[in-house]
Amino acid sequence: MIRVTIKLAGPLRHHHRKGYTPRGEAVELPDGVTVGELLKVFAIKEAHPQLITINRQKATPETVLTEGDVICVIPRALGG
C-alpha cells in the first residue's frame, strides 16, 4: 500500500470524501495504482480535468503513483 495526497481545485472539490481539507486528502492505495484509477476513486472522469500534476510535474492518467506523491487536479476553465 502507498499513501498519497490529492488536491482538487475549483468545482472538482465537490468530489471530495470525508477528510478532505483545502490542503488535500490523504489516500491509501494499492501499489502500482495509476492517476486514472485514483480519479475513479473520486468519481472524476479522466476527460474532465485539464491539468493533472504529481509533485508539480505534469502527469497523465497512465502515470503510476508512488509513496508520498502529491496529486493536483485542475479543471477546465470555463467562461466567456
HELIX and SHEET records of a PDB file:
HELIX    1   1 GLY A   10  HIS A   15  5                                   6    
HELIX    2   2 VAL A   35  VAL A   41  1                                   7    
SHEET    1   A 5 GLU A  25  LEU A  29  0                                        
SHEET    2   A 5 ILE A   2  LEU A   8 -1                                        
SHEET    3   A 5 VAL A  70  PRO A  75  1                                        
SHEET    4   A 5 PRO A  49  ILE A  54 -1                                        
SHEET    5   A 5 GLN A  57  LYS A  58 -1                                        
END                                                                             
